[in-house]
């Protein structure tokens, strides 16, 4: 089955341009240097599944003319990956049948229920809340004929999730990829990897570290995401090896599920 992957956002937690910054990338006129917070949309067989709902979700959904969303998978509970949950409202009102399903680890489900108690334990009687249901991830998630396999990565000291769906895998925040997960990254057409910048970071991968992962698993196409303002799009792409590029907001890729 053919699917389309849309990069809703390719930036780091502060986005690019970064507030208060006057660097060359933040002042760039190249639209690929404008990076909202990291998320993707997978579209297939008349369905749309999103990974993470960022603080920029409203802007991303309007840009992509999104009128349907069928499910959301969460990688982890950092602000740049969850704070768009309230902006799911209009699409949850259109969702049929019933409430829109959200999927996260049991720990993340507990966090979301506490953080957004007004949604999951509503006492407000006038409506206007996102119509969503939380489902704990305890293995592969089957959605509308496609299988989303959770992949454990390490984000600083915390195990979080990436996902593999068919011939594509999306790993957005990681400083380490365990050997068991690396084994599941072989035979890919598309691989998304965290590549924050060149300088080491305690919770994110660098360009150089992610290039070593590419060498190990040899996907056909690799795209770096969660990019900060240290990496100008065109100049960085020109320095990357064949088959490896920076992702950019609005990028669309075809792959097989």
N, C-alpha and C positions, 0 to 999 in steps of 0.2 A: 504494500500500500504506500502510495506517495504522500509525503507530508511537506509542509512549509514551516521553516523555523524563522521567526522574526525576532530580531534583537530589539527589544523595547528600550533597554538601557544598557550602556557599556561602561559606565563610570564608577568611580569609587564612592565611598560613603558621603563625601562632601560634594560630589558632582564636579563637573568642569563646564563652564568657568567656576572657580571656587570663590566664595564670598570674600571680598577684601583683597584678592590677589590681582596683581597687575603684570604677571609673567607673560611671555610670548604666547604660550598655549592658551591661557585664559583670555587673551586679546585676539586670538586667531580668528580669521574670517573663513577658515575652512569649516564647513558644517560638521565634518567628521570629528572635529575637536570639541564639539559641544556634546557632552556626555551626561545623560541622566543616570539615576541609580540603577543597579544591575538587575535585569529581568529578561526573560524570553517568553514568546508565545509559540506554541506548537499547534498547527492547524492541519486537520486531516478529516476526510470523510464527513465534512459538514460540521465538525466540532472544533472548539478552541480550548486548549489547556494551557494555563499560564504557570510559570515557576516564579514565585515571589510576587508580592504586591508592594511596590516601593512607594516612598513619599511622592514620587513623580508619576504615579500611575495615571492620574487624571490627564496630565499632559500627554503621556504616552498613548493612552486610549484614544484621545481626540486626534492626535497626529496620525494614528493608524486607522481612524474611522471605525473603531471597534463597536459593534452593535450586539455581539454575542460572546459570552464567556461561559464555559460549561463546568470548569473545575479549576482549582488553584492548588499547586503543590508548594510546600514551604521547605527551604533548605535549612533555615535556622531563624532565631528570633531577634537578631540585631535590627536596630531601627531602620536601616536602609533597605531591609527586606520585608518588613511587615507593616509599616506605617500607612500604606495606602489602603488598608483593609476597609476603612470607612467609605472610600471612594468607589468600592465595589457596588455600592447601593443601587444605582440605576440599572446596572446589568443584572443584579440579583432580582430586581423587580420584574425583569423581562424573562428570567430563567424559568424554564419549564422542563419537566414537572418538578414542583416542590422547590425546596431550598437549594442554593448552590453548595456543592460539597467542597470543603477545604481539607487538605491532608497534611499532616505533620507528625513528627515523632511524638510519642506519649508525653515526654518532657515538654516539648514545644507546645503541644495542645494545652497542657496545664498552664504554661506561661501565657498563652493567648487568652485563655479563659479569665485569667486574673487581670491581665493588662487591659483587655477590652470587656470588662465585666458587664458594661452597659449593653453590649451586644448579646452575650451568651447567657446572662442572667437578667433579662430586661425587666425593669419595673416601670419604665416610661410607657404610659398608656396611649400615647398619641401616634405611635408608629414612626416611620421614617428611619428605621434601623436596617442595616444589611441583613438580608434573609439568607443566612449561611448556616451550615452544619459542619462541625469539626469531626474528622475521622482520624484515628491514630494509625500511623504507618507501622506495620509489623512485618513487612515483606513487600514484594512487588505489588504495585497498584495497577489494576486492570481498568482502563477507561475507554469506553466506546470502541473496543476492538484493538486497542494498543496497550502495550505493557510498559510501565514506567518502573524501572528497577532502581531502588535506592542504593547509593554508593557512599560508603563512609569515607570522609576525609577529615583531616585534623586542621582546625582553624585556631592557631595559637596552641592552646592546651585542650581545646574542646572538640569532641567528635561532632560533626554536623553532616549534612547530606548533600551529595550531588545526585544526578539522575542519568540513567541511560535509557534511551527509547529507540529501539531498532538499531540503526547504524550511526546514531548520534549520541553523544554524552555531553553533559553540561556540569562543569565543576567550577563554581564561581568564587568561593572563598576558601583558600587552603594554604597552609604553610608546609604541609606534609601530606603525601598520599600513601596510605598503607599498602603493603605488598599484595594483600588480598584484593584491594580495589584496582591496583595496577593490572592484575591478571584479567580483570573484567573490561579493560580498556583496549584490548587487542581487537583487530578486525573492524575498526571504525572507519566510516567515511568522514564524519565530522567530530572534532573534539574541541570543546571550549575549556580553557584553562584560565585561572587567575594569573595575572601578570601585572602587578600594581605599578612597578617602576624598576629601575636598575639597582637602586640602593636597597640593601637588605631591610626587611621589615619583620617584626616578631610574629605576626599573624597572617601574613600574605606572601605569596610566591613572587619572585622577581622574574624578569624576562629570561635571565640566564637559567634559573632553576626550572622554569617551565619548558625551556628548550631541551633540557636534559630529559624531561618526561616525554617530550615528542620523540626524541631519539630512542627511548626505551620501548614505546608502544606503537610508533610508526602509523599514525592515522593518515588517511589520504589528505585531509584538510584540517588545519588547526587555526583556531581563532582565539586570541587573547582578549580577556575582558576584565572588569573591575579595575579600570585604568585610571591613574591619577594624572595631574597636569604636568608631570615630569616627562611624559612621552608625547611629542608631537606626532600626529597621525602619519603624515606622508614621510617624514624623515625616518621615523621608526620602522615603517613598512619597508622602506628602501634598504634597511640594514638587516632585515630578517631573511632567513633562508627560504627557498622555494617551498610553497605549500603552507607557509605560516604567515598570518596577517593579524593586525589588530582588528577587532570587531568595531563596528560603529552603529550608532542608533539608527534604526530603520533598515539595517541590512536584512536581506531575505535570502534564505538558502533552501534548496530542495534536497530531500533525502528520503530513504526508504525506511519505513517502520517494520 
